């Protein structure tokens, strides 16, 4: 296991910060007939997101000025290149990164680990959060794992340690008791007490 050492953090700031909400700005533009793009970020070329992120977008028109911004980047909603996915993990915008998604975002924990190591992690590598808090990307809270299988093993050992005081034990999915692996039947997909499995199967058949 590799614990990532202390490193210098760096935040990404947008080129400009806008003070108006999108609806207020659009209403003002319609009322005064002033060009939407020139008022928000005159230094940014048309065809690029006006928040300053540098990504290309559709060229806005008088009838649809929202095209000048990518989703969630319009007026004050830009978070400096940070976003959360549906699982609660933080992503940071990083162009040309081998792990970047279609919107050029990469897991922040991956970027922290790679900066500490001085090179990209292998594509199958996974970064583990020691305290289980997904947003705690502190350098001393990260462990680089060679693959997802090893990452899952860390979670299982940590769960067993907290539950019974022995990280070498595993939990039977039927009786929910912790025991040593030598006492389990292992079918490569799961491990359990054979007696517990048989009792559960007979119980289902009797219904």
C-alpha positions in Angstrom: 0.0 0.0 0.0 1.1 3.5 -0.7 0.1 6.5 1.4 0.3 9.7 -0.6 2.6 12.3 1.1 1.9 15.9 1.7 1.8 18.0 -1.5 0.9 21.5 -2.5 -2.7 22.1 -3.4 -3.7 24.2 -6.3 -7.2 25.5 -7.1 -8.4 26.4 -10.6 -10.0 29.9 -10.8 -12.3 31.1 -13.7 -11.1 34.1 -15.7 -14.0 36.2 -14.6 -16.7 36.1 -11.9 -20.2 37.2 -12.9 -22.5 38.9 -10.4 -25.9 38.4 -12.0 -28.1 35.4 -12.2 -28.7 34.0 -15.7 -32.4 35.1 -15.7 -31.6 38.6 -14.6 -28.8 39.0 -17.2 -31.1 37.7 -20.0 -33.9 40.1 -18.9 -31.4 43.0 -18.8 -30.1 42.2 -22.3 -33.7 42.0 -23.7 -34.6 45.3 -22.1 -31.5 47.3 -23.1 -30.7 45.5 -26.4 -27.1 45.2 -25.3 -25.0 42.3 -26.6 -25.1 39.5 -24.0 -21.6 38.2 -24.6 -19.8 41.6 -24.6 -21.2 42.5 -21.2 -20.3 39.2 -19.5 -16.9 38.5 -20.8 -15.7 40.7 -23.7 -12.3 39.1 -23.7 -13.6 35.6 -24.5 -14.2 34.7 -28.1 -17.6 33.7 -29.4 -17.9 29.9 -29.7 -16.3 29.4 -26.3 -17.9 29.1 -22.9 -18.2 32.7 -21.5 -17.4 31.5 -17.9 -13.7 31.3 -18.8 -13.3 27.5 -18.7 -11.9 27.5 -22.3 -14.3 24.8 -23.6 -16.1 25.2 -26.9 -19.9 25.7 -27.0 -22.5 26.9 -29.5 -22.5 30.5 -30.4 -25.3 32.3 -28.6 -28.0 34.3 -30.3 -30.4 37.0 -29.2 -33.1 34.4 -28.9 -30.9 31.8 -27.1 -28.1 33.5 -25.2 -27.7 30.5 -22.9 -25.7 28.8 -25.7 -22.8 30.9 -24.7 -22.4 28.8 -21.6 -22.0 25.0 -21.0 -24.4 23.4 -18.6 -23.9 24.6 -15.0 -21.2 27.1 -16.1 -23.5 30.1 -16.5 -23.2 33.1 -14.3 -21.8 32.4 -10.9 -22.5 28.7 -10.9 -19.0 27.9 -12.1 -17.1 26.2 -9.2 -13.6 26.8 -10.5 -13.4 23.4 -12.3 -14.8 21.3 -9.4 -17.9 19.1 -9.6 -19.5 16.1 -7.8 -20.9 13.0 -9.4 -24.0 11.1 -8.4 -21.9 8.9 -6.0 -20.6 12.0 -4.1 -17.0 11.9 -5.5 -15.3 15.2 -6.4 -14.0 15.7 -9.9 -11.6 18.4 -11.2 -11.4 19.7 -14.7 -8.1 18.5 -16.3 -7.7 18.6 -20.0 -5.7 16.0 -21.9 -5.6 13.7 -18.9 -5.7 9.9 -19.9 -8.6 9.4 -17.4 -10.6 12.5 -18.4 -14.2 11.9 -19.2 -16.0 13.5 -22.2 -16.3 16.7 -20.2 -12.6 16.7 -19.3 -13.1 15.9 -15.6 -10.9 13.6 -13.5 -11.3 12.3 -10.0 -9.6 14.8 -7.7 -8.2 11.9 -5.6 -6.4 10.6 -8.7 -4.9 14.0 -9.5 -3.6 14.4 -5.9 -2.0 10.9 -5.9 -0.4 11.4 -9.3 1.1 14.8 -8.4 2.6 13.2 -5.3 4.0 10.3 -7.3 5.2 12.4 -10.2 3.6 10.4 -12.9 0.2 9.0 -14.1 -1.3 6.1 -12.2 -2.0 2.9 -14.3 -5.5 3.0 -15.8 -6.6 0.1 -13.6 -5.3 1.8 -10.4 -7.8 3.0 -7.8 -7.4 5.5 -5.0 -8.8 4.5 -1.6 -10.0 7.0 1.1 -8.8 5.7 4.4 -11.5 7.3 6.5 -14.3 6.4 4.1 -15.1 10.1 3.4 -15.3 10.6 -0.4 -14.6 14.3 -0.2 -11.6 14.1 2.0 -8.8 14.2 -0.6 -6.2 15.1 1.9 -2.8 13.6 1.0 -2.6 11.6 4.2 -6.0 10.1 3.6 -5.3 8.4 0.3 -3.9 5.0 -0.6 -3.1 4.0 -4.2 -4.4 0.5 -5.1 -3.2 -1.4 -8.1 -6.7 -2.4 -9.1 -10.4 -2.5 -8.0 -10.0 -6.0 -6.5 -7.3 -4.8 -4.1 -9.4 -1.7 -3.3 -12.3 -3.9 -2.4 -10.1 -6.0 -0.2 -9.1 -2.9 1.8 -12.8 -2.1 2.3 -13.5 -5.7 3.5 -10.6 -5.8 5.9 -11.4 -2.4 7.3 -15.1 -3.4 7.8 -14.1 -6.6 9.5 -11.6 -4.8 11.8 -14.3 -2.3 12.9 -16.9 -5.1 13.4 -15.0 -7.8 15.2 -11.5 -6.5 15.8 -9.8 -8.9 13.3 -9.2 -7.7 9.7 -8.6 -11.3 8.5 -12.1 -12.4 9.1 -15.0 -12.2 6.7 -18.8 -12.0 7.1 -21.1 -14.8 6.1 -24.0 -13.3 4.0 -26.5 -15.7 5.6 -25.8 -15.7 9.3 -23.9 -12.3 9.2 -21.3 -13.6 11.6 -17.6 -13.1 11.1 -15.3 -16.1 10.7 -11.9 -17.0 9.2 -11.9 -17.8 5.5 -10.7 -21.4 6.2 -14.2 -22.0 7.7 -16.0 -20.7 4.6 -17.0 -22.3 1.3 -15.6 -20.2 -1.5 -17.2 -20.3 -5.0 -14.9 -17.5 -6.3 -17.9 -15.1 -6.3 -18.7 -15.3 -2.6 -17.7 -17.0 0.6 -20.1 -18.4 3.2 -20.8 -21.1 5.7 -22.0 -24.2 3.9 -24.5 -25.0 6.7 -25.9 -21.4 6.5 -26.3 -21.8 2.8 -28.1 -25.1 3.1 -30.5 -23.8 5.8 -31.3 -20.8 3.6 -31.9 -22.9 0.5 -34.2 -25.3 2.4 -36.1 -22.4 3.9 -36.8 -21.0 0.5 -37.9 -24.4 -0.8 -40.4 -24.9 2.1 -42.2 -21.7 1.2 
